[in-house]
C-alpha cells in the first residue's frame, strides 16, 4: 500500500473515531473510556503498521481533546496501545496477539503512564494503578470488537482488497 493511501486511511479512521466519540464513551470521573479508540488502534495496526497506527492515535486524541470529548489521558493509552498492537502484528501476523497487545498497551502500560499527567498537569490525586481496571475493560471491549471485525474481513477475503 502506498503512502498516500495509508495517510488517507489514517485520516478516515481518525475522523470516524473522533465523530463516534460523541456517541460512545464511558465516563470514569476525570477520564473517559472510549472503546472505539481501541477498535481503531487494532484495525490501524493491522492495516497500516506502527507509524500510521500511532499517527491515527495522536490525531484522534488531539481532535477529541479539541472537541471536549476526550482528556489528556487519551494520549498515553491510545499511543502505547496502538504501538504495541502494531509491533505485535508486524512481528507475528497474529490477530489474537494484536488484540492482546492493545489491551496490555492501553489497559496496563497506558493506564500507568497517565499517573504523571494526573499529578503534574491536572492536579488530580490518583494512584499509580488506579485507572488500570477501567482502561483494561475499555481496551478489552474495543480490541474484541476489532478482532471480530478483522476475522470476518479475513474470512471473506475483503481485507486483501482493501490493503491492495
GUKEVEX-161942 format. One record per residue: residue in three letters; x, z, y of N, C-alpha, C, CB in turn. Coordinates in steps of 0.1 Angstrom, whole numbers, padded with zeros to 4 digits, always signed. Glycine has a CB too. Example, Ala and Ser with C-alpha at 12.3 -4.5 7.8 and 13.67 -1.06 7.14 Angstrom:
# GUKEVEX-161942
ALA+0132+0078-0057+0123+0078-0045+0132+0078-0033+0113+0090-0045/SER+0128+0071-0022+0137+0071-0011+0129+0079+0000+0141+0057-0006/
This chain:
# GUKEVEX-161942
UNK+0009+0000-0012+0000+0000+0000+0009+0000+0012-0010+0012+0000/UNK+0006-0009+0022+0015-0009+0034+0012+0002+0044+0013-0023+0041/UNK+0021+0004+0053+0020+0015+0063+0007+0014+0072+0032+0015+0072/UNK+0003+0002+0076-0009+0001+0084-0021+0006+0076-0010-0013+0089/UNK-0022+0002+0064-0034+0006+0056-0033+0021+0054-0034-0001+0042/UNK-0021+0027+0051-0020+0041+0049-0024+0049+0062-0006+0045+0045/UNK-0020+0044+0073-0024+0050+0086-0039+0049+0088-0016+0044+0098/UNK-0044+0038+0085-0059+0036+0087-0067+0046+0078-0063+0022+0083/UNK-0063+0047+0065-0069+0056+0056-0067+0071+0061-0064+0055+0042/UNK-0055+0074+0066-0053+0087+0071-0063+0090+0082-0038+0088+0076/UNK-0064+0081+0092-0073+0083+0103-0088+0084+0099-0072+0072+0113/UNK-0092+0076+0089-0105+0076+0084-0108+0090+0077-0108+0065+0075/UNK-0099+0094+0069-0101+0107+0062-0101+0118+0072-0090+0109+0051/UNK-0092+0118+0081-0092+0129+0092-0105+0129+0100-0080+0127+0101/UNK-0110+0117+0103-0123+0116+0111-0135+0121+0103-0125+0102+0115/UNK-0136+0117+0091-0147+0122+0082-0146+0137+0080-0147+0114+0069/UNK-0134+0141+0078-0132+0156+0075-0136+0164+0088-0118+0159+0071/UNK-0132+0159+0099-0135+0166+0112-0150+0166+0115-0127+0159+0123/UNK-0156+0154+0113-0170+0153+0116-0178+0162+0106-0175+0139+0114/UNK-0174+0163+0094-0182+0172+0085-0179+0187+0087-0178+0168+0071/UNK-0169+0190+0095-0166+0204+0098-0177+0211+0106-0153+0205+0105/UNK-0185+0203+0113-0196+0209+0120-0208+0213+0111-0201+0200+0131/UNK-0207+0207+0098-0218+0209+0089-0215+0219+0078-0222+0196+0083/UNK-0203+0219+0073-0200+0226+0061-0188+0235+0063-0197+0216+0049/UNK-0190+0248+0065-0179+0258+0066-0184+0271+0062-0173+0258+0080/UNK-0175+0280+0059-0179+0294+0055-0172+0303+0065-0174+0297+0041/UNK-0179+0310+0074-0173+0319+0084-0168+0331+0077-0183+0323+0095/UNK-0155+0335+0081-0148+0346+0075-0143+0355+0086-0137+0342+0065/UNK-0151+0361+0094-0146+0368+0106-0139+0359+0116-0136+0379+0101/UNK-0126+0361+0118-0120+0353+0128-0114+0340+0122-0109+0361+0135/UNK-0116+0337+0110-0112+0325+0103-0124+0318+0097-0101+0328+0092/UNK-0123+0305+0095-0133+0297+0089-0128+0290+0076-0139+0287+0099/UNK-0134+0292+0065-0131+0285+0053-0138+0271+0053-0134+0293+0040/UNK-0130+0261+0049-0135+0247+0051-0132+0239+0038-0130+0241+0063/UNK-0141+0240+0028-0138+0233+0015-0135+0218+0016-0149+0235+0005/UNK-0141+0211+0026-0140+0197+0028-0125+0194+0031-0149+0191+0038/UNK-0119+0202+0039-0104+0200+0042-0096+0199+0029-0099+0211+0051/UNK-0099+0208+0019-0092+0208+0007-0095+0196-0002-0095+0221-0001/UNK-0107+0191-0001-0111+0179-0008-0102+0168-0002-0126+0176-0007/UNK-0102+0167+0011-0094+0157+0018-0079+0157+0015-0096+0158+0033/UNK-0074+0170+0014-0060+0171+0011-0056+0165-0003-0056+0186+0011/UNK-0065+0168-0013-0062+0163-0026-0064+0148-0026-0072+0170-0036/UNK-0074+0143-0020-0076+0128-0020-0064+0121-0013-0089+0125-0014/UNK-0060+0127-0002-0049+0122+0006-0036+0122-0002-0047+0129+0019/UNK-0034+0133-0009-0022+0135-0018-0021+0124-0028-0022+0148-0025/UNK-0033+0121-0034-0033+0111-0045-0032+0096-0039-0046+0112-0053/UNK-0039+0094-0029-0040+0080-0023-0028+0076-0014-0053+0078-0016/UNK-0023+0086-0007-0014+0083+0004+0000+0089+0003-0020+0088+0017/UNK+0002+0099-0004+0015+0105-0006+0018+0116+0004+0026+0095-0004/UNK+0029+0123+0003+0032+0135+0011+0031+0134+0026+0045+0140+0007/UNK+0038+0124+0031+0039+0123+0046+0025+0121+0052+0048+0112+0050/UNK+0017+0112+0046+0004+0109+0052-0006+0120+0049-0001+0096+0046/UNK-0005+0127+0037-0013+0138+0034-0011+0149+0045-0011+0143+0020/UNK+0001+0152+0048+0004+0162+0058+0000+0158+0072+0020+0165+0058/UNK+0001+0145+0075-0004+0140+0088-0019+0141+0089+0000+0125+0090/UNK-0026+0138+0078-0040+0140+0078-0044+0154+0080-0046+0135+0064/UNK-0037+0164+0074-0040+0178+0076-0037+0182+0090-0031+0186+0066/UNK-0027+0177+0096-0024+0181+0110-0034+0175+0119-0010+0176+0114/UNK-0038+0162+0117-0048+0156+0126-0061+0163+0125-0050+0141+0122/UNK-0065+0166+0113-0078+0172+0111-0078+0186+0117-0082+0173+0096/UNK-0068+0194+0115-0067+0208+0120-0067+0207+0135-0054+0215+0115/UNK-0060+0198+0141-0060+0196+0156-0073+0193+0161-0049+0186+0160/UNK-0080+0183+0155-0093+0179+0160-0103+0190+0158-0098+0166+0153/UNK-0103+0197+0147-0112+0208+0145-0110+0219+0156-0110+0214+0131/UNK-0097+0222+0159-0095+0232+0169-0099+0227+0183-0080+0235+0170/UNK-0097+0214+0186-0102+0209+0199-0117+0209+0200-0097+0195+0201/UNK-0124+0207+0189-0138+0207+0189-0144+0221+0187-0143+0198+0178/UNK-0136+0231+0185-0141+0245+0183-0146+0248+0169-0151+0248+0193/UNK-0144+0239+0160-0149+0242+0146-0138+0247+0137-0155+0229+0140/UNK-0126+0249+0142-0115+0254+0134-0108+0266+0141-0105+0243+0131/UNK-0098+0271+0135-0090+0282+0141-0075+0278+0139-0093+0296+0135/UNK-0066+0286+0145-0052+0283+0143-0048+0285+0128-0044+0292+0151/UNK-0056+0292+0120-0054+0294+0106-0055+0281+0098-0063+0304+0100/UNK-0061+0271+0104-0063+0258+0097-0049+0251+0095-0072+0249+0105/UNK-0040+0253+0104-0027+0246+0103-0019+0250+0090-0019+0249+0115/UNK-0015+0263+0089-0006+0265+0077-0013+0263+0064-0002+0280+0078/UNK-0026+0266+0063-0032+0264+0050-0033+0250+0046-0046+0270+0050/UNK-0038+0242+0056-0040+0227+0052-0027+0220+0050-0049+0221+0063/UNK-0017+0223+0059-0004+0216+0058+0003+0220+0045+0004+0219+0070/UNK+0004+0232+0042+0011+0237+0029+0003+0232+0017+0012+0252+0029/UNK-0010+0233+0017-0018+0228+0006-0016+0213+0004-0032+0231+0008/UNK-0017+0205+0014-0016+0190+0013-0001+0187+0008-0018+0184+0027/UNK+0009+0194+0014+0022+0191+0010+0025+0194-0005+0032+0199+0018/UNK+0021+0206-0009+0023+0209-0023+0015+0200-0033+0019+0224-0026/UNK+0003+0198-0030-0006+0189-0038+0001+0175-0039-0020+0188-0032/UNK+0005+0170-0028+0011+0156-0028+0024+0155-0035+0012+0151-0014/UNK+0032+0166-0034+0045+0166-0041+0042+0167-0056+0054+0178-0036/UNK+0033+0175-0060+0030+0176-0074+0024+0163-0080+0020+0187-0077/UNK+0016+0156-0072+0011+0143-0077+0022+0133-0077-0001+0139-0067/UNK+0030+0133-0067+0041+0123-0067+0051+0125-0079+0049+0124-0054/UNK+0053+0137-0083+0062+0140-0094+0055+0138-0108+0067+0154-0093/UNK+0042+0141-0109+0036+0142-0122+0025+0132-0125+0031+0156-0125/UNK+0018+0127-0114+0007+0118-0115-0005+0125-0123+0010+0105-0122/UNK-0005+0139-0123-0015+0147-0130-0025+0152-0120-0008+0158-0138/UNK-0038+0148-0121-0048+0153-0112-0050+0168-0112-0061+0145-0114/UNK-0049+0174-0124-0052+0188-0126-0041+0196-0118-0051+0192-0141/UNK-0028+0192-0120-0017+0198-0112-0018+0196-0097-0004+0194-0117/UNK-0023+0184-0093-0025+0182-0079-0035+0191-0073-0029+0167-0077/UNK-0047+0193-0080-0057+0202-0075-0052+0216-0075-0070+0201-0084/UNK-0045+0220-0085-0039+0233-0086-0029+0235-0075-0032+0236-0100/UNK-0021+0225-0071-0012+0226-0060-0019+0229-0047-0004+0213-0059/UNK-0030+0223-0045-0038+0225-0033-0043+0240-0033-0050+0216-0032/UNK-0047+0245-0044-0052+0259-0044-0041+0269-0042-0059+0262-0058/UNK-0029+0266-0048-0018+0275-0046-0012+0274-0032-0007+0273-0057/UNK-0011+0261-0028-0005+0259-0015-0014+0264-0003-0004+0244-0013/UNK-0027+0262-0004-0035+0267+0007-0040+0282+0004-0048+0259+0008/UNK-0044+0284-0008-0050+0297-0012-0041+0309-0011-0057+0296-0025/UNK-0028+0306-0016-0019+0317-0016-0008+0316-0005-0012+0318-0030/UNK+0000+0305-0006+0010+0303+0004+0005+0301+0018+0019+0291+0000/UNK-0005+0293+0020-0011+0291+0033-0017+0304+0039-0021+0280+0033/UNK-0024+0311+0030-0030+0323+0035-0020+0333+0040-0039+0330+0024/UNK-0009+0334+0032+0002+0343+0036+0009+0338+0049+0013+0344+0025/UNK+0009+0325+0051+0015+0320+0063+0007+0323+0076+0018+0305+0062/UNK-0006+0326+0074-0014+0329+0085-0011+0343+0091-0029+0328+0082/UNK-0005+0351+0084-0002+0365+0088+0005+0365+0102+0006+0372+0078/UNK+0016+0359+0104+0022+0359+0117+0014+0353+0128+0036+0352+0117/UNK+0005+0343+0125-0003+0338+0135-0014+0348+0140-0010+0325+0130/UNK-0019+0355+0130-0029+0365+0133-0023+0376+0142-0035+0371+0121/UNK-0011+0381+0139-0005+0392+0146+0001+0387+0159+0006+0397+0137/UNK+0008+0376+0159+0015+0372+0172+0007+0365+0182+0027+0363+0168/UNK-0002+0356+0177-0009+0347+0186-0023+0352+0189-0009+0333+0181/UNK-0030+0358+0179-0044+0362+0181-0045+0376+0183-0051+0357+0169/UNK-0035+0384+0181-0036+0399+0183-0046+0405+0173-0040+0402+0197/UNK-0048+0399+0162-0057+0404+0152-0049+0413+0142-0064+0393+0145/UNK-0055+0424+0139-0050+0432+0128-0053+0425+0115-0055+0447+0128/UNK-0043+0423+0107-0045+0416+0094-0035+0421+0084-0044+0400+0095/UNK-0039+0420+0072-0029+0423+0061-0023+0411+0056-0036+0432+0050/UNK-0011+0412+0051-0004+0400+0046-0012+0393+0035+0010+0404+0040/UNK-0019+0400+0027-0026+0393+0016-0041+0393+0019-0023+0400+0003/UNK-0046+0396+0031-0060+0398+0034-0068+0385+0032-0061+0403+0047/UNK-0063+0374+0035-0070+0361+0035-0069+0353+0022-0066+0353+0047/UNK-0061+0358+0013-0059+0351+0000-0072+0349-0007-0049+0359-0008/UNK-0080+0359-0009-0093+0356-0017-0102+0346-0010-0101+0369-0018/UNK-0103+0346+0003-0112+0336+0009-0106+0323+0009-0114+0341+0024/UNK-0093+0321+0012-0086+0308+0012-0086+0303-0002-0072+0310+0018/UNK-0084+0311-0012-0083+0306-0026-0097+0301-0030-0079+0318-0035/UNK-0107+0308-0027-0121+0304-0030-0124+0291-0024-0131+0315-0026/UNK-0121+0290-0011-0124+0277-0004-0116+0266-0009-0121+0279+0011/UNK-0103+0268-0011-0095+0257-0017-0099+0253-0031-0080+0261-0016/UNK-0103+0263-0039-0107+0260-0052-0119+0251-0052-0110+0273-0060/UNK-0129+0254-0044-0141+0246-0043-0138+0232-0039-0152+0252-0033/UNK-0130+0230-0028-0126+0217-0023-0118+0209-0033-0119+0218-0010/UNK-0108+0216-0040-0100+0209-0049-0108+0205-0062-0088+0218-0054/UNK-0117+0213-0066-0126+0210-0077-0134+0197-0074-0135+0222-0081/UNK-0140+0197-0062-0148+0186-0058-0139+0173-0058-0154+0188-0044/UNK-0127+0174-0052-0118+0163-0052-0114+0158-0066-0105+0166-0044/UNK-0112+0168-0075-0108+0164-0088-0119+0156-0095-0105+0177-0097/UNK-0132+0161-0093-0143+0154-0099-0144+0140-0093-0156+0162-0097/UNK-0143+0138-0080-0144+0125-0074-0133+0116-0079-0143+0127-0058/UNK-0121+0121-0079-0110+0113-0084-0111+0109-0098-0097+0120-0081/UNK-0116+0118-0107-0118+0115-0121-0128+0103-0123-0122+0127-0129/UNK-0139+0104-0115-0149+0093-0115-0143+0080-0111-0161+0097-0107/UNK-0135+0081-0100-0129+0068-0094-0119+0062-0104-0122+0071-0081/UNK-0111+0071-0111-0101+0066-0121-0109+0060-0133-0092+0078-0125/UNK-0119+0067-0138-0126+0063-0149-0132+0049-0147-0137+0073-0154/UNK-0137+0047-0135-0144+0034-0131-0134+0024-0126-0155+0037-0121/UNK-0121+0027-0126-0111+0019-0121-0113+0015-0106-0110+0006-0129/UNK-0120+0023-0099-0122+0020-0085-0110+0024-0076-0135+0027-0080/UNK-0103+0034-0080-0091+0038-0072-0081+0028-0072-0086+0051-0078/UNK-0079+0020-0082-0069+0009-0082-0073-0001-0072-0068+0002-0096/UNK-0086-0004-0070-0090-0014-0060-0087-0009-0046-0105-0017-0062/UNK-0089+0004-0044-0087+0010-0030-0072+0010-0027-0093+0024-0029/UNK-0064+0013-0037-0050+0015-0034-0042+0002-0034-0044+0024-0045/UNK-0048-0009-0039-0041-0022-0039-0047-0032-0030-0040-0027-0053/
